[in-house]
Amino acid sequence: MFISQTLRRAVQLNPNGVATIYANRKQSWREFEHRVARLAAGVRSLKVADGDRVAILSLNSDRYLEYFYAIPWAGMALNPINIRLAPPEIAYTLNDSRSSVLFVDDAFSAMLPVLRPLLHNVSHVVFMGEGELPEGCVAYESLIDQHKPLADRSEGGAQLAGLFYTGGTTGRSKGVMLSHDNLVFNALNVVPEMGYGTDSIYMHAAPMFHLADMASTFAVTLAGGSHGIVPRFDVADVLSFMEREKITHTLLVPTMINLLVSSGKIKDFDVSSVKRMLYGASPMPEAVLVSAMEQMPDALFAQGYGQTEASPIITALGPEFHVVGGAKLRSAGRAALGVEVAIMDKDDVELPRGEVGEICARGPNVMLGYWGMEQASAETLRSGWLHTGDLGYMDEDGFVFIVDRAKDMIISGGENIFSVEVEGAIYSHPSVRECAVVGIPHDEWGEMVHAIVVLKEGHGLNEGELLAHCRALIAGYKLPRSIEFRSEPLPVSGAGKILKNELRKPYWENKDRGVN
């Protein structure tokens, strides 16, 4: 399988159907394919070699979708960058992936003077925005206008389709290697789960770099549906777009759904066209889900559980199980089509139904491994199974219930935040002696970053000063939302490791599971 197959099928099924809706622009699938083929030729003219990584740092747009197809069409690999990262973190991702070309839009072109001196391999920056061409950049539209269509390379299979960086517990962001087979298999899986067809109009409101949204990117194309795109999530903009464009399907992370239902604005818009609402990427508070179901009674809700390493869907909970008070509503659903799921003990032996262990999966959706990290790849993929790092159990009907995370990961607003990185920023302050970062419950974000800090004797430091220090080192969404200063040393194990479970426990005592 290869990614461009999904586009060619859309053109075959629905050539004159609407491919993309963005701002005041619309284009058919035939027009979209023509632009993709010419953009592929334009990128090739930049002397990019087969398999080279081509990165993008941009808000959502129709051009973002063109990038998703032009790069594999030309025989290269994708590298979508998290738009919430700070310049040093973006530079790390670009340098680690050895990306040779970077696409940027108006929102991020101002970052180039700071970013460029940090880059080792990027030889060309393509400006895909609407404003004035920044100095030293190549104009996106010129790559299309000045080149004839490139024939589809029709390559894929087990070849690398893209690198998708995700958080980890080691303090080093991991580049998840996904193949064409991985991504197209996921698309084949999502089409029936979401009921996509040529009459579907999917709204991209979650960030397009994120695998949660990307779960549907290739699936909608495969079905010959339409991609409606808003630059970023905003309650009024999203509701207005739903009403104006008659959106039928979308994916929103729980934080976004919470913002919608708590805004009181849903009733002011006609959103009756929405047939299916997929949610995922972080735990969904049941009260938020019930409120959303009540406020959008015409929409069928579905949950997708997974992770980047699984392209991303592992389990799915269909609309038929979204029954208020139902026994399965708190589950993450059952194994997706073609995916095998098992609950394993520490020796990778499958546990009996009802017993808590690590959620593991295998199937054509599982990643090739982590870029340049053989040991981490072998550990995560040991015994032929993807080890998710999530703890859960499976009931007698095959439904998976998540109870906690084995890895020291915080998921806040759908974003993975690893505590070691935040701790590194805090520890770099000269007044800090000890610190531990944990996730604590938050009604809007699911979890929030909480730091517990012990200062060196004789040193003074307040929360504002510490946050200002950290803000220069890590992305804003990773910053602690609360800081607790202690005078006593933090509790440690016999091996000298700080006991984070003890620090975390008081905040979760009244919760029936370790994720919110």
C-alpha positions as CSV (number, residue, x, y, z in Angstrom):
1,M,0.0,0.0,0.0
2,F,1.1,3.6,-0.5
3,I,-0.3,7.0,0.5
4,S,-0.9,8.3,-3.0
5,Q,-3.3,5.4,-3.7
6,T,-5.8,7.1,-1.4
7,L,-5.6,10.3,-3.5
8,R,-5.9,8.5,-6.8
9,R,-9.0,6.6,-5.6
10,A,-10.6,9.9,-4.5
11,V,-10.0,11.3,-8.0
12,Q,-11.4,8.1,-9.6
13,L,-14.5,8.1,-7.4
14,N,-15.3,11.8,-7.1
15,P,-13.2,13.9,-9.5
16,N,-15.4,16.9,-9.4
17,G,-16.3,16.6,-5.8
18,V,-15.0,19.1,-3.3
19,A,-11.6,18.1,-1.9
20,T,-10.8,21.0,0.4
21,I,-12.6,23.9,2.0
22,Y,-10.4,26.6,3.5
23,A,-11.1,30.3,4.1
24,N,-12.5,31.5,0.7
25,R,-10.9,28.6,-1.3
26,K,-12.4,25.4,-2.6
27,Q,-11.0,22.9,-5.0
28,S,-12.1,19.6,-6.6
29,W,-10.2,16.3,-6.2
30,R,-9.0,16.6,-9.8
31,E,-7.6,20.1,-9.1
32,F,-6.1,18.9,-5.8
33,E,-4.3,16.1,-7.5
34,H,-2.9,18.4,-10.2
35,R,-1.5,20.8,-7.6
36,V,0.0,17.9,-5.6
37,A,1.8,16.5,-8.7
38,R,3.2,20.0,-9.5
39,L,4.2,20.7,-5.9
40,A,6.0,17.3,-5.8
41,A,8.0,18.4,-8.9
42,G,8.8,21.7,-7.3
43,V,10.1,20.1,-4.1
44,R,12.2,17.7,-6.3
45,S,13.7,20.7,-8.0
46,L,15.2,21.7,-4.6
47,K,17.6,18.7,-5.0
48,V,15.9,16.6,-2.4
49,A,16.9,13.0,-2.5
50,D,14.7,9.9,-2.3
51,G,13.6,9.2,1.3
52,D,14.7,12.7,2.6
53,R,12.6,14.2,5.4
54,V,10.6,17.3,4.5
55,A,9.3,19.1,7.6
56,I,6.3,21.4,8.1
57,L,5.7,24.0,10.8
58,S,2.3,25.5,10.1
59,L,-1.3,26.0,11.3
60,N,-4.0,24.0,9.6
61,S,-4.7,24.8,5.9
62,D,-5.5,23.3,2.5
63,R,-1.8,23.6,1.7
64,Y,-1.0,21.5,4.7
65,L,-3.1,18.7,3.1
66,E,-1.3,19.2,-0.2
67,Y,2.0,18.8,1.7
68,F,0.8,15.5,3.1
69,Y,0.4,14.2,-0.4
70,A,3.1,15.9,-2.4
71,I,5.9,14.6,-0.3
72,P,5.2,10.9,-0.5
73,W,4.1,11.4,-4.2
74,A,7.7,12.6,-4.8
75,G,9.3,9.7,-2.9
76,M,10.2,11.5,0.3
77,A,9.2,11.3,4.0
78,L,6.9,13.6,6.0
79,N,8.0,15.3,9.3
80,P,5.1,17.4,10.7
81,I,6.3,19.6,13.6
82,N,4.4,20.2,16.8
83,I,3.4,23.9,16.5
84,R,3.5,24.4,20.3
85,L,7.2,23.7,20.7
86,A,9.8,26.4,21.6
87,P,12.6,27.1,19.0
88,P,15.2,24.9,20.7
89,E,12.8,22.0,20.7
90,I,11.8,22.6,17.0
91,A,15.5,22.7,16.1
92,Y,16.1,19.4,17.9
93,T,13.4,17.7,15.9
94,L,14.7,19.1,12.6
95,N,18.3,18.2,13.4
96,D,17.5,14.8,14.8
97,S,15.4,13.9,11.7
98,R,18.0,15.5,9.4
99,S,15.2,17.2,7.5
100,S,16.5,19.0,4.4
101,V,13.4,21.2,3.6
102,L,11.1,23.1,6.0
103,F,7.7,24.4,5.1
104,V,6.4,27.4,7.2
105,D,3.4,29.6,7.1
106,D,2.7,33.2,8.3
107,A,2.3,32.2,11.9
108,F,5.9,30.8,12.1
109,S,7.9,32.7,9.6
110,A,8.8,35.3,12.2
111,M,10.6,32.5,14.1
112,L,13.0,31.9,11.3
113,P,15.7,34.4,12.4
114,V,15.9,32.6,15.8
115,L,15.5,29.1,14.3
116,R,17.9,29.2,11.3
117,P,21.2,29.5,13.3
118,L,20.2,26.3,15.2
119,L,19.6,24.2,12.2
120,H,22.2,21.7,10.8
121,N,20.6,20.2,7.7
122,V,17.7,22.4,6.4
123,S,18.9,23.8,3.0
124,H,15.6,25.3,1.9
125,V,12.7,27.0,3.6
126,V,9.4,27.1,1.7
127,F,7.0,29.8,2.6
128,M,3.4,28.6,2.3
129,G,1.7,31.6,3.9
130,E,-0.4,34.4,2.4
131,G,1.8,37.4,3.4
132,E,5.1,38.8,2.0
133,L,7.8,36.3,1.1
134,P,10.4,36.3,3.9
135,E,14.0,36.8,3.0
136,G,15.8,33.6,1.9
137,C,12.6,31.6,1.4
138,V,11.1,29.8,-1.6
139,A,7.5,30.8,-2.5
140,Y,5.1,27.8,-2.2
141,E,3.0,28.8,-5.2
142,S,6.0,29.3,-7.4
143,L,6.9,25.6,-6.8
144,I,3.5,24.8,-8.2
145,D,3.3,27.4,-11.0
146,Q,6.8,26.8,-12.4
147,H,6.8,23.1,-12.6
148,K,4.9,20.5,-14.7
149,P,3.2,17.6,-12.9
150,L,5.5,14.9,-11.6
151,A,4.4,11.3,-12.2
152,D,3.4,9.6,-9.0
153,R,6.3,7.4,-7.7
154,S,3.8,4.8,-6.6
155,E,6.1,3.7,-3.9
156,G,5.4,2.8,-0.4
157,G,4.8,-0.5,1.4
158,A,7.2,-0.9,4.3
159,Q,9.2,2.2,3.3
160,L,9.3,5.1,5.7
161,A,6.3,7.5,5.1
162,G,7.1,9.9,7.9
163,L,8.6,10.7,11.2
164,F,6.2,11.8,13.9
165,Y,7.8,13.0,17.1
166,T,6.2,12.2,20.4
167,G,7.1,12.5,24.1
168,G,8.8,9.8,26.1
169,T,10.0,9.2,29.6
170,T,13.7,9.5,28.9
171,G,13.7,13.3,28.3
172,R,14.4,12.8,24.6
173,S,11.6,13.2,22.1
174,K,11.2,10.1,20.0
175,G,10.8,10.1,16.2
176,V,8.1,7.4,15.5
177,M,8.8,5.8,12.1
178,L,5.5,5.1,10.3
179,S,5.4,3.3,7.0
180,H,3.0,3.7,4.1
181,D,1.5,0.4,5.1
182,N,1.0,1.7,8.6
183,L,-0.9,4.8,7.6
184,V,-3.0,3.4,4.8
185,F,-4.0,0.4,7.0
186,N,-5.1,2.8,9.6
187,A,-7.1,4.7,7.0
188,L,-8.8,1.4,5.9
189,N,-9.6,0.8,9.5
190,V,-11.1,4.3,10.2
191,V,-13.4,4.5,7.1
192,P,-15.9,1.9,8.4
193,E,-15.5,3.1,12.1
194,M,-16.4,6.6,11.1
195,G,-18.8,5.8,8.2
196,Y,-16.9,8.0,5.7
197,G,-18.2,8.3,2.1
198,T,-18.1,10.7,-0.8
199,D,-20.8,12.8,0.9
200,S,-18.7,13.2,4.1
201,I,-17.4,16.6,5.0
202,Y,-14.7,16.2,7.7
203,M,-13.6,19.2,9.7
204,H,-9.9,19.5,10.7
205,A,-10.0,21.6,13.9
206,A,-7.4,19.7,16.0
207,P,-3.8,20.4,14.8
208,M,-3.1,18.6,11.6
209,F,0.4,17.6,12.8
210,H,-1.2,15.5,15.5
211,L,-1.9,11.8,14.8
212,A,-5.3,12.2,16.5
213,D,-6.5,14.4,13.6
214,M,-4.3,12.5,11.1
215,A,-6.2,9.3,12.0
216,S,-8.8,10.6,9.5
217,T,-6.6,12.5,7.1
218,F,-6.0,9.7,4.7
219,A,-9.3,7.9,5.5
220,V,-11.4,10.9,4.3
221,T,-9.4,11.0,1.1
222,L,-9.7,7.2,0.6
223,A,-13.4,7.6,0.8
224,G,-13.5,10.5,-1.6
225,G,-15.0,12.8,1.0
226,S,-14.2,16.5,1.6
227,H,-11.7,18.1,4.0
228,G,-13.0,21.2,5.7
229,I,-10.2,23.0,7.5
230,V,-10.0,25.7,10.2
231,P,-6.6,27.2,11.0
232,R,-6.8,26.4,14.8
233,F,-9.5,25.6,17.3
234,D,-11.7,28.5,18.4
235,V,-15.1,27.8,19.8
236,A,-17.0,30.4,17.7
237,D,-15.0,29.7,14.6
238,V,-15.6,26.0,14.8
239,L,-19.3,26.3,15.4
240,S,-19.7,28.8,12.7
241,F,-17.7,26.6,10.3
242,M,-19.9,23.6,11.2
243,E,-23.0,25.5,10.4
244,R,-21.8,27.2,7.2
245,E,-20.2,24.2,5.6
246,K,-22.6,21.5,6.9
247,I,-19.8,19.5,8.5
248,T,-20.7,15.8,8.9
249,H,-17.7,14.4,10.8
250,T,-14.9,15.7,13.0
251,L,-12.3,14.7,15.6
252,L,-12.0,16.8,18.7
253,V,-9.7,16.1,21.7
254,P,-11.5,16.1,25.1
255,T,-10.2,19.6,26.0
256,M,-11.8,21.0,22.9
257,I,-15.1,19.2,23.5
258,N,-15.1,20.6,27.1
259,L,-14.6,24.1,25.7
260,L,-17.5,23.7,23.3
261,V,-19.9,22.3,25.9
262,S,-18.9,24.8,28.6
263,S,-19.2,27.8,26.3
264,G,-22.9,27.8,26.2
265,K,-22.7,28.7,22.5
266,I,-23.7,25.4,20.8
267,K,-27.4,26.3,21.0
268,D,-26.7,29.5,18.9
269,F,-25.6,27.5,15.9
270,D,-27.2,24.9,13.7
271,V,-24.8,21.9,14.1
272,S,-27.4,19.3,13.2
273,S,-25.4,18.3,10.1
274,V,-22.7,16.6,12.4
275,K,-23.3,12.9,12.1
276,R,-20.2,11.6,13.9
277,M,-18.0,13.1,16.5
278,L,-14.7,11.2,17.2
279,Y,-12.8,11.9,20.3
280,G,-9.4,10.7,21.6
281,A,-5.8,11.7,22.4
282,S,-6.4,12.0,26.1
283,P,-8.9,10.7,28.7
284,M,-12.4,12.0,28.4
285,P,-14.2,13.1,31.6
286,E,-17.5,11.3,31.6
287,A,-19.4,14.4,32.7
288,V,-18.1,16.3,29.7
289,L,-19.0,13.5,27.3
290,V,-22.5,13.3,28.7
291,S,-23.0,17.1,28.4
292,A,-21.7,17.0,24.8
293,M,-24.1,14.2,23.9
294,E,-27.0,16.2,25.4
295,Q,-26.1,19.4,23.6
296,M,-25.4,17.7,20.2
297,P,-28.2,15.1,20.1
298,D,-27.9,14.6,16.3
299,A,-24.3,13.5,16.5
300,L,-23.2,10.0,17.1
301,F,-20.1,9.9,19.4
302,A,-17.2,7.5,19.0
303,Q,-14.0,7.1,20.8
304,G,-10.6,6.1,19.4
305,Y,-7.8,4.9,21.7
306,G,-4.3,4.6,20.5
307,Q,-1.0,6.3,20.2
308,T,1.4,7.6,17.6
309,E,3.3,4.3,17.6
310,A,0.1,2.6,16.3
311,S,-0.7,5.0,13.5
312,P,-2.7,5.6,15.8
313,I,-5.9,3.6,16.4
314,I,-5.7,0.5,18.7
315,T,-9.3,0.3,20.0
316,A,-12.6,1.9,19.2
317,L,-15.8,2.5,21.1
318,G,-18.7,2.9,18.6
319,P,-21.8,5.0,19.0
320,E,-23.9,2.0,20.0
321,F,-22.0,1.9,23.3
322,H,-22.3,5.6,24.1
323,V,-25.3,5.2,26.4
324,V,-25.5,7.3,29.5
325,G,-25.0,5.0,32.4
326,G,-24.0,2.1,30.1
327,A,-21.5,-0.4,31.3
328,K,-19.2,0.2,28.4
329,L,-19.2,4.0,28.3
330,R,-16.1,4.3,30.5
331,S,-14.2,1.8,28.4
332,A,-11.8,2.5,25.5
333,G,-13.7,0.1,23.3
334,R,-12.6,-3.1,21.6
335,A,-9.7,-3.9,19.3
336,A,-10.0,-2.1,16.0
337,L,-10.3,-4.1,12.8
338,G,-7.1,-6.0,12.0
339,V,-5.5,-5.1,15.4
340,E,-4.9,-7.6,18.1
341,V,-4.9,-6.4,21.7
342,A,-3.7,-8.2,24.9
343,I,-3.2,-7.3,28.5
344,M,0.3,-8.5,29.5
345,D,2.1,-8.9,32.8
346,K,5.7,-7.8,33.4
347,D,6.9,-11.0,31.7
348,D,4.8,-10.4,28.6
349,V,2.4,-13.2,29.5
350,E,-1.2,-12.5,28.7
351,L,-3.4,-12.0,31.9
352,P,-6.8,-13.4,32.5
353,R,-9.8,-11.1,31.8
354,G,-10.3,-8.5,34.5
355,E,-6.7,-8.4,35.7
356,V,-4.8,-5.2,35.3
357,G,-1.6,-5.2,33.2
358,E,0.0,-3.3,30.3
359,I,-2.1,-2.8,27.2
360,C,-0.2,-4.3,24.2
361,A,-1.1,-4.4,20.5
362,R,0.1,-5.9,17.3
363,G,-1.0,-5.6,13.7
364,P,-0.1,-3.8,10.4
365,N,-0.6,-0.4,12.1
366,V,2.4,-0.8,14.5
367,M,5.4,1.4,13.8
368,L,8.7,0.4,12.3
369,G,10.4,1.7,15.4
370,Y,12.0,4.9,16.8
371,W,14.3,6.9,14.6
372,G,17.9,6.3,15.6
373,M,16.9,4.6,18.9
374,E,17.4,0.9,18.5
375,Q,17.3,0.0,22.2
376,A,14.1,2.0,22.8
377,S,12.6,0.4,19.7
378,A,13.5,-3.1,20.9
379,E,12.0,-2.5,24.4
380,T,8.8,-1.0,23.1
381,L,8.3,-3.7,20.5
382,R,9.6,-6.7,22.5
383,S,8.0,-10.1,22.0
384,G,6.4,-8.9,18.8
385,W,4.0,-6.6,20.6
386,L,3.7,-2.8,20.9
387,H,3.9,-2.0,24.6
388,T,1.8,1.1,25.1
389,G,2.9,1.9,28.6
390,D,-0.8,2.2,29.6
391,L,-2.2,0.0,32.3
392,G,-5.7,-1.5,31.9
393,Y,-7.8,-4.6,31.9
394,M,-10.1,-6.3,29.4
395,D,-13.5,-7.6,30.3
396,E,-15.2,-10.8,29.1
397,D,-16.6,-9.0,26.1
398,G,-13.2,-7.8,24.9
399,F,-13.6,-4.1,26.0
400,V,-10.5,-2.5,27.3
401,F,-10.6,-0.3,30.4
402,I,-7.7,2.1,31.0
403,V,-6.8,2.6,34.7
404,D,-3.4,4.3,34.7
405,R,-0.2,4.9,32.8
406,A,2.9,2.9,33.5
407,K,5.2,5.6,32.0
408,D,5.7,8.8,33.8
409,M,3.8,10.7,31.2
410,I,1.4,13.6,31.7
411,I,-1.3,14.2,29.0
412,S,-2.7,17.7,29.3
413,G,-5.2,18.9,26.7
414,G,-4.3,16.1,24.4
415,E,-0.6,16.8,24.4
416,N,2.1,14.5,25.7
417,I,4.4,16.1,28.3
418,F,7.2,14.1,29.8
419,S,8.1,15.2,33.3
420,V,11.9,14.6,32.9
421,E,12.1,17.4,30.4
422,V,10.2,19.8,32.6
423,E,12.3,18.8,35.6
424,G,15.4,19.4,33.5
425,A,14.3,23.0,32.9
426,I,13.6,23.5,36.6
427,Y,16.8,21.9,37.8
428,S,18.8,24.2,35.6
429,H,17.8,27.1,37.9
430,P,20.7,27.7,40.3
431,S,18.4,28.0,43.3
432,V,16.8,24.6,42.9
433,R,18.0,21.6,44.9
434,E,15.3,19.0,44.1
435,C,12.2,18.8,42.0
436,A,9.6,16.4,40.8
437,V,6.9,17.0,38.2
438,V,3.7,15.0,38.3
439,G,0.3,15.2,36.6
440,I,-2.7,16.2,38.8
441,P,-6.4,16.3,37.9
442,H,-7.8,19.3,36.0
443,D,-11.4,19.6,34.9
444,E,-10.6,21.3,31.6
445,W,-7.3,19.7,30.5
446,G,-7.7,16.3,32.0
447,E,-4.4,16.7,33.8
448,M,-2.1,19.7,34.5
449,V,1.6,19.9,35.2
450,H,2.4,20.3,38.9
451,A,5.9,20.8,40.2
452,I,7.2,20.1,43.7
453,V,10.4,22.0,44.4
454,V,13.0,22.1,47.2
455,L,15.3,25.1,47.1
456,K,18.9,25.2,48.1
457,E,19.6,26.4,51.6
458,G,19.7,30.2,51.9
459,H,18.2,30.7,48.4
460,G,14.9,32.5,47.7
461,L,12.8,31.9,44.6
462,N,9.1,32.5,43.8
463,E,6.8,30.9,41.3
464,G,6.9,33.8,38.8
465,E,10.7,33.8,38.7
466,L,10.9,30.0,38.2
467,L,8.3,30.1,35.4
468,A,10.1,32.9,33.7
469,H,13.3,30.8,33.8
470,C,11.6,27.7,32.4
471,R,9.7,29.6,29.7
472,A,12.9,30.3,27.8
473,L,13.7,26.6,27.7
474,I,10.5,24.7,27.0
475,A,7.2,25.2,25.3
476,G,4.5,27.1,27.1
477,Y,2.1,24.2,27.3
478,K,4.8,22.2,29.2
479,L,5.2,24.8,31.9
480,P,4.0,23.9,35.4
481,R,0.5,25.3,36.1
482,S,1.1,25.0,39.8
483,I,4.3,25.0,41.9
484,E,4.6,23.8,45.5
485,F,7.8,24.8,47.4
486,R,8.8,22.4,50.2
487,S,11.5,22.7,52.8
488,E,12.0,18.9,53.5
489,P,13.8,16.6,51.0
490,L,11.5,14.7,48.7
491,P,10.9,11.0,49.5
492,V,13.2,8.5,47.8
493,S,13.4,4.8,47.2
494,G,16.1,2.6,48.4
495,A,17.8,3.1,45.0
496,G,17.7,6.8,45.5
497,K,14.9,7.5,43.1
498,I,12.3,10.1,44.0
499,L,9.0,8.4,44.8
500,K,6.7,10.2,42.4
501,N,3.8,7.9,43.1
502,E,3.8,9.1,46.8
503,L,3.9,12.7,45.6
504,R,1.0,12.1,43.1
505,K,-1.2,10.0,45.4
506,P,-2.8,12.8,47.5
507,Y,-4.2,14.5,44.4
508,W,-5.8,11.3,43.1
509,E,-7.2,9.9,46.4
510,N,-10.8,10.7,45.5
511,K,-10.5,9.4,41.9
512,D,-11.5,5.9,40.9
513,R,-8.7,5.7,38.3
514,G,-5.3,7.2,37.8
515,V,-6.2,9.3,34.8
516,N,-8.8,12.0,34.7
